[in-house]
Amino acid sequence: MIESWASDPAALVPVAWRLADIAIAAGGSIMNVYEAPGEIDLKADGSPLTAADLASEAVIAARLAAEFPGLPVISEEAAIATSGLGARGETFLLVDPLDGTKEFVSRSGEFTVNIAVIAGGRPVAGVVYAPALAKLWLGVLGAEAALVQADVAAGRVGEATRQPIRVRPRPAGGLTAVASRSHLDAETAAFLAGLPVAGRNSIGSSLKFCLVAEGLADVYPRFGPTMEWDTAAGQAVLEAAGGRVLTPEEKPLRYGKAAAGYRNGAFIAWGG
């Protein structure tokens, strides 16, 4: 079954919905901390680490091990993987248990849980869940792109709220751009200055991919550093909705870059 995921989108759809329920359960653990914030630690790179990151990681790790035994996982907080995982194009799961920790700390609500399936060096399915909004975006390449409300009390997706999403054609009156709230750099600003941008929104975490996927924005450029777990689920949602994520050289953004420590280079996420 796992070997067929890269070539059989239909087989991935039920997998993606199982991942959605896992993300929502992890989001519940995040919101427990959000409502009673505690101390914040710093990781070696200076980025914040909260009890919510660790609580979400614990929920996701346990559920993935139970529901997808034997499937390798790379997670921001605890890599459950062998050295070099993904470099040969094998299938694995890529997890960010709390994307947008700075937004969590600032209490903006713009943080997400990201889980993606990587096969053949690309994200073929992914879920992005925003616990503070109770919204989840799901994408399976070649099969489905949807937005659903979470049934928070039940800890799962609200099936009745499921609605398809699609990128929009480029508006004649100019593009709407989305950019990072916490990490806007000069190169990104310069890139946007060269486009016919009619409006720009700043928002945190992988929600930027989701806005483009929904047709609420048209372009999301990122020239500053990101890691694969920051982008994989959002890229899956956007590409399932008809968008593209490319390097500045217009090549696909690839995954399993073990030799680079799973660090991404610059990319631009486009809608229609």
C-alpha positions as protocol buffer text, in pm:
chain_id: "A"
residue {
  index: 1
  type: MET
  ca { x: 0 y: 0 z: 0 }
}
residue {
  index: 2
  type: ILE
  ca { x: 267 y: 253 z: 100 }
}
residue {
  index: 3
  type: GLU
  ca { x: 460 y: 198 z: -222 }
}
residue {
  index: 4
  type: SER
  ca { x: 149 y: 284 z: -428 }
}
residue {
  index: 5
  type: TRP
  ca { x: 80 y: 619 z: -262 }
}
residue {
  index: 6
  type: ALA
  ca { x: 292 y: 818 z: -509 }
}
residue {
  index: 7
  type: SER
  ca { x: 97 y: 680 z: -806 }
}
residue {
  index: 8
  type: ASP
  ca { x: -250 y: 614 z: -662 }
}
residue {
  index: 9
  type: PRO
  ca { x: -420 y: 931 z: -537 }
}
residue {
  index: 10
  type: ALA
  ca { x: -741 y: 743 z: -453 }
}
residue {
  index: 11
  type: ALA
  ca { x: -553 y: 531 z: -200 }
}
residue {
  index: 12
  type: LEU
  ca { x: -426 y: 845 z: -29 }
}
residue {
  index: 13
  type: VAL
  ca { x: -762 y: 1014 z: 27 }
}
residue {
  index: 14
  type: PRO
  ca { x: -866 y: 803 z: 330 }
}
residue {
  index: 15
  type: VAL
  ca { x: -509 y: 830 z: 462 }
}
residue {
  index: 16
  type: ALA
  ca { x: -530 y: 1209 z: 445 }
}
residue {
  index: 17
  type: TRP
  ca { x: -858 y: 1214 z: 637 }
}
residue {
  index: 18
  type: ARG
  ca { x: -703 y: 996 z: 908 }
}
residue {
  index: 19
  type: LEU
  ca { x: -416 y: 1245 z: 927 }
}
residue {
  index: 20
  type: ALA
  ca { x: -674 y: 1522 z: 958 }
}
residue {
  index: 21
  type: ASP
  ca { x: -821 y: 1362 z: 1270 }
}
residue {
  index: 22
  type: ILE
  ca { x: -471 y: 1324 z: 1415 }
}
residue {
  index: 23
  type: ALA
  ca { x: -396 y: 1693 z: 1350 }
}
residue {
  index: 24
  type: ILE
  ca { x: -719 y: 1796 z: 1520 }
}
residue {
  index: 25
  type: ALA
  ca { x: -640 y: 1582 z: 1824 }
}
residue {
  index: 26
  type: ALA
  ca { x: -295 y: 1745 z: 1841 }
}
residue {
  index: 27
  type: GLY
  ca { x: -460 y: 2083 z: 1810 }
}
residue {
  index: 28
  type: GLY
  ca { x: -664 y: 2010 z: 2120 }
}
residue {
  index: 29
  type: SER
  ca { x: -345 y: 1962 z: 2319 }
}
residue {
  index: 30
  type: ILE
  ca { x: -213 y: 2291 z: 2182 }
}
residue {
  index: 31
  type: MET
  ca { x: -524 y: 2481 z: 2283 }
}
residue {
  index: 32
  type: ASN
  ca { x: -504 y: 2342 z: 2637 }
}
residue {
  index: 33
  type: VAL
  ca { x: -169 y: 2521 z: 2669 }
}
residue {
  index: 34
  type: TYR
  ca { x: -287 y: 2828 z: 2474 }
}
residue {
  index: 35
  type: GLU
  ca { x: -558 y: 2887 z: 2732 }
}
residue {
  index: 36
  type: ALA
  ca { x: -308 y: 2859 z: 3020 }
}
residue {
  index: 37
  type: PRO
  ca { x: 30 y: 2968 z: 2880 }
}
residue {
  index: 38
  type: GLY
  ca { x: 343 y: 2875 z: 3070 }
}
residue {
  index: 39
  type: GLU
  ca { x: 714 y: 2929 z: 3036 }
}
residue {
  index: 40
  type: ILE
  ca { x: 888 y: 2948 z: 2698 }
}
residue {
  index: 41
  type: ASP
  ca { x: 1223 y: 2783 z: 2634 }
}
residue {
  index: 42
  type: LEU
  ca { x: 1466 y: 2851 z: 2351 }
}
residue {
  index: 43
  type: LYS
  ca { x: 1605 y: 2588 z: 2118 }
}
residue {
  index: 44
  type: ALA
  ca { x: 1968 y: 2583 z: 2007 }
}
residue {
  index: 45
  type: ASP
  ca { x: 1887 y: 2804 z: 1707 }
}
residue {
  index: 46
  type: GLY
  ca { x: 1718 y: 3065 z: 1928 }
}
residue {
  index: 47
  type: SER
  ca { x: 1363 y: 2982 z: 1818 }
}
residue {
  index: 48
  type: PRO
  ca { x: 1096 y: 2943 z: 2088 }
}
residue {
  index: 49
  type: LEU
  ca { x: 982 y: 2609 z: 2226 }
}
residue {
  index: 50
  type: THR
  ca { x: 666 y: 2584 z: 2434 }
}
residue {
  index: 51
  type: ALA
  ca { x: 484 y: 2310 z: 2618 }
}
residue {
  index: 52
  type: ALA
  ca { x: 234 y: 2317 z: 2331 }
}
residue {
  index: 53
  type: ASP
  ca { x: 503 y: 2211 z: 2080 }
}
residue {
  index: 54
  type: LEU
  ca { x: 589 y: 1911 z: 2297 }
}
residue {
  index: 55
  type: ALA
  ca { x: 228 y: 1819 z: 2377 }
}
residue {
  index: 56
  type: SER
  ca { x: 133 y: 1824 z: 2009 }
}
residue {
  index: 57
  type: GLU
  ca { x: 442 y: 1623 z: 1917 }
}
residue {
  index: 58
  type: ALA
  ca { x: 351 y: 1357 z: 2175 }
}
residue {
  index: 59
  type: VAL
  ca { x: -5 y: 1319 z: 2044 }
}
residue {
  index: 60
  type: ILE
  ca { x: 104 y: 1299 z: 1680 }
}
residue {
  index: 61
  type: ALA
  ca { x: 390 y: 1057 z: 1745 }
}
residue {
  index: 62
  type: ALA
  ca { x: 166 y: 818 z: 1939 }
}
residue {
  index: 63
  type: ARG
  ca { x: -118 y: 827 z: 1686 }
}
residue {
  index: 64
  type: LEU
  ca { x: 110 y: 785 z: 1384 }
}
residue {
  index: 65
  type: ALA
  ca { x: 288 y: 491 z: 1545 }
}
residue {
  index: 66
  type: ALA
  ca { x: -47 y: 325 z: 1617 }
}
residue {
  index: 67
  type: GLU
  ca { x: -217 y: 395 z: 1284 }
}
residue {
  index: 68
  type: PHE
  ca { x: 78 y: 381 z: 1043 }
}
residue {
  index: 69
  type: PRO
  ca { x: 324 y: 139 z: 1205 }
}
residue {
  index: 70
  type: GLY
  ca { x: 654 y: 110 z: 1025 }
}
residue {
  index: 71
  type: LEU
  ca { x: 609 y: 429 z: 823 }
}
residue {
  index: 72
  type: PRO
  ca { x: 908 y: 659 z: 892 }
}
residue {
  index: 73
  type: VAL
  ca { x: 845 y: 1006 z: 1033 }
}
residue {
  index: 74
  type: ILE
  ca { x: 1050 y: 1323 z: 1037 }
}
residue {
  index: 75
  type: SER
  ca { x: 924 y: 1581 z: 1285 }
}
residue {
  index: 76
  type: GLU
  ca { x: 1061 y: 1919 z: 1384 }
}
residue {
  index: 77
  type: GLU
  ca { x: 1072 y: 1834 z: 1753 }
}
residue {
  index: 78
  type: ALA
  ca { x: 1174 y: 1468 z: 1742 }
}
residue {
  index: 79
  type: ALA
  ca { x: 1294 y: 1302 z: 1423 }
}
residue {
  index: 80
  type: ILE
  ca { x: 1179 y: 942 z: 1416 }
}
residue {
  index: 81
  type: ALA
  ca { x: 1398 y: 849 z: 1122 }
}
residue {
  index: 82
  type: THR
  ca { x: 1718 y: 693 z: 1005 }
}
residue {
  index: 83
  type: SER
  ca { x: 2001 y: 908 z: 877 }
}
residue {
  index: 84
  type: GLY
  ca { x: 1944 y: 1022 z: 521 }
}
residue {
  index: 85
  type: LEU
  ca { x: 1571 y: 946 z: 516 }
}
residue {
  index: 86
  type: GLY
  ca { x: 1405 y: 1065 z: 196 }
}
residue {
  index: 87
  type: ALA
  ca { x: 1727 y: 1110 z: -1 }
}
residue {
  index: 88
  type: ARG
  ca { x: 1640 y: 807 z: -217 }
}
residue {
  index: 89
  type: GLY
  ca { x: 1281 y: 910 z: -279 }
}
residue {
  index: 90
  type: GLU
  ca { x: 1122 y: 674 z: -27 }
}
residue {
  index: 91
  type: THR
  ca { x: 785 y: 744 z: 133 }
}
residue {
  index: 92
  type: PHE
  ca { x: 772 y: 906 z: 477 }
}
residue {
  index: 93
  type: LEU
  ca { x: 564 y: 1141 z: 689 }
}
residue {
  index: 94
  type: LEU
  ca { x: 679 y: 1496 z: 758 }
}
residue {
  index: 95
  type: VAL
  ca { x: 542 y: 1671 z: 1067 }
}
residue {
  index: 96
  type: ASP
  ca { x: 549 y: 2016 z: 1220 }
}
residue {
  index: 97
  type: PRO
  ca { x: 355 y: 1979 z: 1546 }
}
residue {
  index: 98
  type: LEU
  ca { x: 327 y: 2357 z: 1592 }
}
residue {
  index: 99
  type: ASP
  ca { x: 410 y: 2578 z: 1297 }
}
residue {
  index: 100
  type: GLY
  ca { x: 419 y: 2944 z: 1392 }
}
residue {
  index: 101
  type: THR
  ca { x: 536 y: 2920 z: 1751 }
}
residue {
  index: 102
  type: LYS
  ca { x: 606 y: 3294 z: 1751 }
}
residue {
  index: 103
  type: GLU
  ca { x: 243 y: 3355 z: 1656 }
}
residue {
  index: 104
  type: PHE
  ca { x: 136 y: 3116 z: 1931 }
}
residue {
  index: 105
  type: VAL
  ca { x: 342 y: 3312 z: 2183 }
}
residue {
  index: 106
  type: SER
  ca { x: 203 y: 3645 z: 2060 }
}
residue {
  index: 107
  type: ARG
  ca { x: -150 y: 3495 z: 2075 }
}
residue {
  index: 108
  type: SER
  ca { x: -240 y: 3596 z: 1720 }
}
residue {
  index: 109
  type: GLY
  ca { x: -411 y: 3262 z: 1651 }
}
residue {
  index: 110
  type: GLU
  ca { x: -209 y: 3220 z: 1332 }
}
residue {
  index: 111
  type: PHE
  ca { x: -43 y: 2887 z: 1407 }
}
residue {
  index: 112
  type: THR
  ca { x: -99 y: 2542 z: 1260 }
}
residue {
  index: 113
  type: VAL
  ca { x: -39 y: 2169 z: 1286 }
}
residue {
  index: 114
  type: ASN
  ca { x: 117 y: 2033 z: 965 }
}
residue {
  index: 115
  type: ILE
  ca { x: 132 y: 1668 z: 856 }
}
residue {
  index: 116
  type: ALA
  ca { x: 236 y: 1564 z: 504 }
}
residue {
  index: 117
  type: VAL
  ca { x: 301 y: 1245 z: 310 }
}
residue {
  index: 118
  type: ILE
  ca { x: 622 y: 1264 z: 105 }
}
residue {
  index: 119
  type: ALA
  ca { x: 669 y: 1019 z: -183 }
}
residue {
  index: 120
  type: GLY
  ca { x: 923 y: 1041 z: -462 }
}
residue {
  index: 121
  type: GLY
  ca { x: 1061 y: 1367 z: -324 }
}
residue {
  index: 122
  type: ARG
  ca { x: 733 y: 1559 z: -331 }
}
residue {
  index: 123
  type: PRO
  ca { x: 442 y: 1616 z: -91 }
}
residue {
  index: 124
  type: VAL
  ca { x: 158 y: 1404 z: -231 }
}
residue {
  index: 125
  type: ALA
  ca { x: -88 y: 1468 z: 53 }
}
residue {
  index: 126
  type: GLY
  ca { x: -108 y: 1702 z: 348 }
}
residue {
  index: 127
  type: VAL
  ca { x: -325 y: 1853 z: 617 }
}
residue {
  index: 128
  type: VAL
  ca { x: -294 y: 2197 z: 776 }
}
residue {
  index: 129
  type: TYR
  ca { x: -498 y: 2254 z: 1090 }
}
residue {
  index: 130
  type: ALA
  ca { x: -540 y: 2592 z: 1260 }
}
residue {
  index: 131
  type: PRO
  ca { x: -654 y: 2508 z: 1616 }
}
residue {
  index: 132
  type: ALA
  ca { x: -745 y: 2864 z: 1716 }
}
residue {
  index: 133
  type: LEU
  ca { x: -970 y: 2890 z: 1407 }
}
residue {
  index: 134
  type: ALA
  ca { x: -1096 y: 2528 z: 1416 }
}
residue {
  index: 135
  type: LYS
  ca { x: -1029 y: 2512 z: 1040 }
}
residue {
  index: 136
  type: LEU
  ca { x: -850 y: 2237 z: 851 }
}
residue {
  index: 137
  type: TRP
  ca { x: -725 y: 2236 z: 494 }
}
residue {
  index: 138
  type: LEU
  ca { x: -658 y: 1903 z: 321 }
}
residue {
  index: 139
  type: GLY
  ca { x: -497 y: 1823 z: -11 }
}
residue {
  index: 140
  type: VAL
  ca { x: -427 y: 1502 z: -205 }
}
residue {
  index: 141
  type: LEU
  ca { x: -258 y: 1554 z: -541 }
}
residue {
  index: 142
  type: GLY
  ca { x: -484 y: 1450 z: -825 }
}
residue {
  index: 143
  type: ALA
  ca { x: -774 y: 1369 z: -595 }
}
residue {
  index: 144
  type: GLU
  ca { x: -903 y: 1629 z: -348 }
}
residue {
  index: 145
  type: ALA
  ca { x: -856 y: 1974 z: -199 }
}
residue {
  index: 146
  type: ALA
  ca { x: -1094 y: 2077 z: 75 }
}
residue {
  index: 147
  type: LEU
  ca { x: -1159 y: 2305 z: 372 }
}
residue {
  index: 148
  type: VAL
  ca { x: -1347 y: 2170 z: 674 }
}
residue {
  index: 149
  type: GLN
  ca { x: -1441 y: 2292 z: 1018 }
}
residue {
  index: 150
  type: ALA
  ca { x: -1317 y: 2078 z: 1303 }
}
residue {
  index: 151
  type: ASP
  ca { x: -1559 y: 1912 z: 1538 }
}
residue {
  index: 152
  type: VAL
  ca { x: -1348 y: 2018 z: 1834 }
}
residue {
  index: 153
  type: ALA
  ca { x: -1557 y: 1840 z: 2096 }
}
residue {
  index: 154
  type: ALA
  ca { x: -1528 y: 1510 z: 1907 }
}
residue {
  index: 155
  type: GLY
  ca { x: -1165 y: 1570 z: 1814 }
}
residue {
  index: 156
  type: ARG
  ca { x: -1218 y: 1503 z: 1444 }
}
residue {
  index: 157
  type: VAL
  ca { x: -1325 y: 1664 z: 1119 }
}
residue {
  index: 158
  type: GLY
  ca { x: -1681 y: 1787 z: 1082 }
}
residue {
  index: 159
  type: GLU
  ca { x: -1786 y: 1589 z: 773 }
}
residue {
  index: 160
  type: ALA
  ca { x: -2088 y: 1808 z: 702 }
}
residue {
  index: 161
  type: THR
  ca { x: -1871 y: 2121 z: 669 }
}
residue {
  index: 162
  type: ARG
  ca { x: -1648 y: 1982 z: 392 }
}
residue {
  index: 163
  type: GLN
  ca { x: -1616 y: 2218 z: 93 }
}
residue {
  index: 164
  type: PRO
  ca { x: -1389 y: 2196 z: -213 }
}
residue {
  index: 165
  type: ILE
  ca { x: -1127 y: 2468 z: -266 }
}
residue {
  index: 166
  type: ARG
  ca { x: -951 y: 2587 z: -581 }
}
residue {
  index: 167
  type: VAL
  ca { x: -701 y: 2856 z: -670 }
}
residue {
  index: 168
  type: ARG
  ca { x: -840 y: 3150 z: -866 }
}
residue {
  index: 169
  type: PRO
  ca { x: -729 y: 3285 z: -1204 }
}
residue {
  index: 170
  type: ARG
  ca { x: -493 y: 3581 z: -1179 }
}
residue {
  index: 171
  type: PRO
  ca { x: -708 y: 3893 z: -1129 }
}
residue {
  index: 172
  type: ALA
  ca { x: -686 y: 4154 z: -1402 }
}
residue {
  index: 173
  type: GLY
  ca { x: -675 y: 4427 z: -1139 }
}
residue {
  index: 174
  type: GLY
  ca { x: -355 y: 4299 z: -976 }
}
residue {
  index: 175
  type: LEU
  ca { x: -238 y: 4025 z: -746 }
}
residue {
  index: 176
  type: THR
  ca { x: -299 y: 3977 z: -377 }
}
residue {
  index: 177
  type: ALA
  ca { x: 22 y: 3869 z: -207 }
}
residue {
  index: 178
  type: VAL
  ca { x: 69 y: 3705 z: 130 }
}
residue {
  index: 179
  type: ALA
  ca { x: 395 y: 3723 z: 322 }
}
residue {
  index: 180
  type: SER
  ca { x: 531 y: 3616 z: 656 }
}
residue {
  index: 181
  type: ARG
  ca { x: 426 y: 3823 z: 956 }
}
residue {
  index: 182
  type: SER
  ca { x: 742 y: 3739 z: 1150 }
}
residue {
  index: 183
  type: HIS
  ca { x: 1004 y: 3676 z: 879 }
}
residue {
  index: 184
  type: LEU
  ca { x: 963 y: 3932 z: 599 }
}
residue {
  index: 185
  type: ASP
  ca { x: 1307 y: 4000 z: 449 }
}
residue {
  index: 186
  type: ALA
  ca { x: 1443 y: 4251 z: 197 }
}
residue {
  index: 187
  type: GLU
  ca { x: 1468 y: 3995 z: -85 }
}
residue {
  index: 188
  type: THR
  ca { x: 1103 y: 3900 z: -49 }
}
residue {
  index: 189
  type: ALA
  ca { x: 1002 y: 4266 z: -44 }
}
residue {
  index: 190
  type: ALA
  ca { x: 1208 y: 4329 z: -357 }
}
residue {
  index: 191
  type: PHE
  ca { x: 1045 y: 4035 z: -537 }
}
residue {
  index: 192
  type: LEU
  ca { x: 697 y: 4163 z: -454 }
}
residue {
  index: 193
  type: ALA
  ca { x: 794 y: 4511 z: -576 }
}
residue {
  index: 194
  type: GLY
  ca { x: 849 y: 4359 z: -921 }
}
residue {
  index: 195
  type: LEU
  ca { x: 497 y: 4214 z: -943 }
}
residue {
  index: 196
  type: PRO
  ca { x: 164 y: 4385 z: -1018 }
}
residue {
  index: 197
  type: VAL
  ca { x: 55 y: 4359 z: -655 }
}
residue {
  index: 198
  type: ALA
  ca { x: -270 y: 4534 z: -571 }
}
residue {
  index: 199
  type: GLY
  ca { x: -284 y: 4421 z: -210 }
}
residue {
  index: 200
  type: ARG
  ca { x: -73 y: 4245 z: 49 }
}
residue {
  index: 201
  type: ASN
  ca { x: -153 y: 4060 z: 369 }
}
residue {
  index: 202
  type: SER
  ca { x: 85 y: 3949 z: 642 }
}
residue {
  index: 203
  type: ILE
  ca { x: -1 y: 3627 z: 818 }
}
residue {
  index: 204
  type: GLY
  ca { x: 182 y: 3361 z: 1015 }
}
residue {
  index: 205
  type: SER
  ca { x: 263 y: 2992 z: 959 }
}
residue {
  index: 206
  type: SER
  ca { x: 151 y: 2772 z: 669 }
}
residue {
  index: 207
  type: LEU
  ca { x: -180 y: 2958 z: 657 }
}
residue {
  index: 208
  type: LYS
  ca { x: -27 y: 3154 z: 367 }
}
residue {
  index: 209
  type: PHE
  ca { x: -34 y: 2847 z: 144 }
}
residue {
  index: 210
  type: CYS
  ca { x: -397 y: 2789 z: 241 }
}
residue {
  index: 211
  type: LEU
  ca { x: -508 y: 3140 z: 152 }
}
residue {
  index: 212
  type: VAL
  ca { x: -364 y: 3095 z: -196 }
}
residue {
  index: 213
  type: ALA
  ca { x: -525 y: 2749 z: -224 }
}
residue {
  index: 214
  type: GLU
  ca { x: -864 y: 2897 z: -132 }
}
residue {
  index: 215
  type: GLY
  ca { x: -837 y: 3167 z: -396 }
}
residue {
  index: 216
  type: LEU
  ca { x: -811 y: 3444 z: -137 }
}
residue {
  index: 217
  type: ALA
  ca { x: -458 y: 3536 z: -249 }
}
residue {
  index: 218
  type: ASP
  ca { x: -242 y: 3478 z: -556 }
}
residue {
  index: 219
  type: VAL
  ca { x: 123 y: 3458 z: -455 }
}
residue {
  index: 220
  type: TYR
  ca { x: 334 y: 3378 z: -150 }
}
residue {
  index: 221
  type: PRO
  ca { x: 709 y: 3431 z: -192 }
}
residue {
  index: 222
  type: ARG
  ca { x: 962 y: 3319 z: 67 }
}
residue {
  index: 223
  type: PHE
  ca { x: 1333 y: 3390 z: 31 }
}
residue {
  index: 224
  type: GLY
  ca { x: 1424 y: 3352 z: 398 }
}
residue {
  index: 225
  type: PRO
  ca { x: 1512 y: 3013 z: 551 }
}
residue {
  index: 226
  type: THR
  ca { x: 1250 y: 2744 z: 609 }
}
residue {
  index: 227
  type: MET
  ca { x: 1261 y: 2374 z: 683 }
}
residue {
  index: 228
  type: GLU
  ca { x: 1083 y: 2100 z: 492 }
}
residue {
  index: 229
  type: TRP
  ca { x: 832 y: 2042 z: 774 }
}
residue {
  index: 230
  type: ASP
  ca { x: 734 y: 2410 z: 755 }
}
residue {
  index: 231
  type: THR
  ca { x: 619 y: 2385 z: 395 }
}
residue {
  index: 232
  type: ALA
  ca { x: 529 y: 2029 z: 295 }
}
residue {
  index: 233
  type: ALA
  ca { x: 166 y: 2013 z: 412 }
}
residue {
  index: 234
  type: GLY
  ca { x: 85 y: 2361 z: 284 }
}
residue {
  index: 235
  type: GLN
  ca { x: 244 y: 2280 z: -51 }
}
residue {
  index: 236
  type: ALA
  ca { x: 35 y: 1963 z: -79 }
}
residue {
  index: 237
  type: VAL
  ca { x: -285 y: 2159 z: -12 }
}
residue {
  index: 238
  type: LEU
  ca { x: -196 y: 2431 z: -262 }
}
residue {
  index: 239
  type: GLU
  ca { x: -88 y: 2197 z: -540 }
}
residue {
  index: 240
  type: ALA
  ca { x: -397 y: 1979 z: -490 }
}
residue {
  index: 241
  type: ALA
  ca { x: -602 y: 2298 z: -535 }
}
residue {
  index: 242
  type: GLY
  ca { x: -430 y: 2374 z: -866 }
}
residue {
  index: 243
  type: GLY
  ca { x: -140 y: 2591 z: -753 }
}
residue {
  index: 244
  type: ARG
  ca { x: 237 y: 2553 z: -785 }
}
residue {
  index: 245
  type: VAL
  ca { x: 537 y: 2588 z: -554 }
}
residue {
  index: 246
  type: LEU
  ca { x: 857 y: 2663 z: -745 }
}
residue {
  index: 247
  type: THR
  ca { x: 1211 y: 2778 z: -681 }
}
residue {
  index: 248
  type: PRO
  ca { x: 1316 y: 3115 z: -828 }
}
residue {
  index: 249
  type: GLU
  ca { x: 1460 y: 2908 z: -1117 }
}
residue {
  index: 250
  type: GLU
  ca { x: 1106 y: 2768 z: -1173 }
}
residue {
  index: 251
  type: LYS
  ca { x: 1195 y: 2418 z: -1060 }
}
residue {
  index: 252
  type: PRO
  ca { x: 977 y: 2215 z: -820 }
}
residue {
  index: 253
  type: LEU
  ca { x: 1051 y: 2249 z: -449 }
}
residue {
  index: 254
  type: ARG
  ca { x: 1177 y: 1902 z: -357 }
}
residue {
  index: 255
  type: TYR
  ca { x: 1180 y: 1706 z: -30 }
}
residue {
  index: 256
  type: GLY
  ca { x: 1410 y: 1457 z: 139 }
}
residue {
  index: 257
  type: LYS
  ca { x: 1708 y: 1694 z: 123 }
}
residue {
  index: 258
  type: ALA
  ca { x: 1892 y: 1501 z: 394 }
}
residue {
  index: 259
  type: ALA
  ca { x: 2235 y: 1633 z: 296 }
}
residue {
  index: 260
  type: ALA
  ca { x: 2110 y: 1989 z: 355 }
}
residue {
  index: 261
  type: GLY
  ca { x: 1960 y: 1900 z: 692 }
}
residue {
  index: 262
  type: TYR
  ca { x: 1611 y: 1918 z: 536 }
}
residue {
  index: 263
  type: ARG
  ca { x: 1649 y: 2292 z: 482 }
}
residue {
  index: 264
  type: ASN
  ca { x: 1465 y: 2460 z: 195 }
}
residue {
  index: 265
  type: GLY
  ca { x: 1595 y: 2725 z: -38 }
}
residue {
  index: 266
  type: ALA
  ca { x: 1388 y: 3016 z: -167 }
}
residue {
  index: 267
  type: PHE
  ca { x: 1049 y: 2943 z: -322 }
}
residue {
  index: 268
  type: ILE
  ca { x: 741 y: 3113 z: -465 }
}
residue {
  index: 269
  type: ALA
  ca { x: 393 y: 2968 z: -416 }
}
residue {
  index: 270
  type: TRP
  ca { x: 159 y: 3062 z: -699 }
}
residue {
  index: 271
  type: GLY
  ca { x: -215 y: 3036 z: -744 }
}
residue {
  index: 272
  type: GLY
  ca { x: -373 y: 3032 z: -1091 }
}
